[in-house]
Amino acid sequence: MDAARLVAEAERAMSRDPQPEDVIAEAWQAYELTEAIGRLLAEMWGRAAEGATGPMRPGERAATRDPGRTVSRAGPVPVVSATRVGPPRAARLSTIREPADTLRALRTLLGEIGLALVALISSACDEETYWECVEALDAVDEAKDRVHVLARADSG
């Protein structure tokens, strides 16, 4: 499935007035989707995106630029942390038709999830929920940093 459609799915989930556990799960889903998008773009761009996705593994090939800017599945399906919101979106990722638009939408989604997590942190009624939110917010911040690096690689 195209990355933009998966981001739109997450946006719809966040617009449905999610419960705290749903926001936390969406944070991990978005983190893992960012990782998967990074792997696909690394294959598309070769080593140019290495700083955003980590070093390429032995035997992993760098694809040449596709004139249609579509990327096929690269690398293994990520380990999924978020199970409360259904099947992992990252596992369904197969293409990225418009990298720049997808990265913009992903950056917006991560910002929305981050704001929701901050609200949850400030209103957490127990310590466990508080720390789950803090860890999810750390993952969202890391994903936002990765999207920023990927966007720079796409424009460069």
C-alpha positions as CSV (number, residue, x, y, z in Angstrom):
1,M,0.0,0.0,0.0
2,D,1.2,3.5,-0.7
3,A,2.7,5.4,2.2
4,A,0.4,8.4,1.8
5,R,-2.6,6.2,2.2
6,L,-1.1,4.7,5.4
7,V,-0.5,8.2,6.8
8,A,-4.1,9.2,5.9
9,E,-5.3,6.1,7.9
10,A,-3.4,7.3,10.9
11,E,-4.8,10.8,10.5
12,R,-8.3,9.4,10.5
13,A,-7.6,7.3,13.6
14,M,-6.3,10.4,15.4
15,S,-9.4,12.5,14.4
16,R,-11.8,10.0,16.0
17,D,-11.2,11.3,19.6
18,P,-8.9,8.4,20.5
19,Q,-8.5,7.1,24.1
20,P,-5.1,7.5,25.8
21,E,-4.0,4.0,25.0
22,D,-5.0,4.6,21.3
23,V,-2.8,7.7,21.2
24,I,0.1,5.8,22.6
25,A,-0.4,3.0,20.1
26,E,-0.7,5.5,17.2
27,A,2.6,7.0,18.3
28,W,4.3,3.7,18.0
29,Q,2.6,3.0,14.7
30,A,3.8,6.3,13.3
31,Y,7.3,5.7,14.6
32,E,7.4,2.3,12.9
33,L,5.9,3.7,9.7
34,T,8.6,6.4,9.6
35,E,11.3,3.6,10.0
36,A,9.7,1.7,7.1
37,I,9.5,4.7,4.9
38,G,13.1,5.5,5.7
39,R,14.1,2.0,4.5
40,L,12.2,2.4,1.3
41,L,13.7,5.8,0.6
42,A,17.2,4.5,1.4
43,E,16.8,1.9,-1.2
44,M,15.5,4.5,-3.7
45,W,18.3,7.0,-3.0
46,G,21.1,4.6,-2.1
47,R,23.5,5.8,0.5
48,A,22.2,9.5,0.4
49,A,19.6,8.7,3.0
50,E,22.0,6.5,5.1
51,G,22.2,9.1,7.9
52,A,18.4,9.0,8.3
53,T,18.0,5.2,8.2
54,G,21.3,3.8,9.6
55,P,23.9,2.0,7.6
56,M,22.7,-0.4,4.9
57,R,23.1,-4.0,5.8
58,P,25.4,-6.4,3.9
59,G,23.7,-7.6,0.7
60,E,21.2,-4.8,0.8
61,R,21.2,-3.1,-2.6
62,A,20.8,0.6,-3.4
63,A,18.3,1.1,-6.1
64,T,18.7,3.7,-8.8
65,R,16.3,6.6,-9.1
66,D,13.0,5.6,-10.5
67,P,11.6,8.2,-13.0
68,G,8.1,7.7,-11.5
69,R,9.6,8.1,-8.0
70,T,7.9,4.9,-6.8
71,V,9.8,2.7,-4.5
72,S,9.2,-1.0,-3.8
73,R,9.4,-2.8,-0.5
74,A,12.9,-2.8,1.0
75,G,14.1,-4.7,3.9
76,P,12.3,-6.7,6.6
77,V,9.0,-5.8,8.1
78,P,9.7,-3.9,11.4
79,V,8.9,-5.3,14.8
80,V,5.6,-3.9,15.8
81,S,5.1,-2.3,19.3
82,A,1.6,-0.9,18.7
83,T,-1.0,-3.7,18.7
84,R,-4.0,-2.0,20.1
85,V,-5.0,-0.3,16.8
86,G,-5.0,-3.3,14.6
87,P,-2.5,-4.7,12.1
88,P,0.7,-2.7,11.8
89,R,0.6,-0.1,9.1
90,A,4.3,-0.4,8.4
91,A,3.9,-4.0,7.5
92,R,1.5,-3.0,4.7
93,L,3.8,-0.4,3.2
94,S,4.8,-1.3,-0.3
95,T,5.4,2.0,-2.3
96,I,6.0,5.7,-1.9
97,R,4.7,7.5,-4.9
98,E,5.3,11.0,-3.8
99,P,8.1,11.1,-1.2
100,A,8.0,14.9,-0.6
101,D,4.2,15.0,0.0
102,T,4.3,11.8,2.1
103,L,7.1,13.3,4.3
104,R,5.1,16.5,4.8
105,A,2.0,14.6,5.8
106,L,4.0,12.3,8.1
107,R,5.6,15.4,9.8
108,T,2.1,16.9,10.4
109,L,0.8,13.6,11.8
110,L,3.8,13.2,14.1
111,G,3.2,16.8,15.3
112,E,-0.5,16.0,16.1
113,I,0.4,12.9,17.9
114,G,3.1,14.7,19.9
115,L,0.6,17.4,21.0
116,A,-1.9,14.7,22.0
117,L,0.8,12.9,24.0
118,V,1.8,16.2,25.8
119,A,-1.8,16.7,26.8
120,L,-1.9,13.1,28.1
121,I,1.3,13.5,30.0
122,S,0.0,16.6,31.8
123,S,-3.2,14.8,32.7
124,A,-2.0,11.3,33.4
125,C,-3.7,9.9,36.5
126,D,-1.2,7.1,37.1
127,E,2.6,6.7,36.9
128,E,2.4,3.9,34.3
129,T,0.4,5.9,31.9
130,Y,2.7,8.9,32.4
131,W,5.8,6.9,31.5
132,E,4.2,5.1,28.6
133,C,3.3,8.6,27.2
134,V,6.9,9.9,27.8
135,E,8.4,6.9,26.0
136,A,5.9,7.3,23.1
137,L,6.7,11.0,22.9
138,D,10.4,10.2,22.7
139,A,9.7,7.8,19.8
140,V,7.6,10.5,18.1
141,D,10.4,13.1,18.5
142,E,12.9,10.6,17.1
143,A,10.6,10.0,14.1
144,K,10.2,13.7,13.5
145,D,14.0,14.1,13.4
146,R,14.2,11.2,10.9
147,V,11.5,12.8,8.7
148,H,13.5,16.1,8.8
149,V,16.7,14.3,7.6
150,L,14.7,12.4,4.9
151,A,13.1,15.6,3.7
152,R,16.6,17.2,3.4
153,A,17.8,14.2,1.4
154,D,14.8,14.4,-0.9
155,S,15.4,18.0,-1.7
156,G,19.2,17.6,-2.0
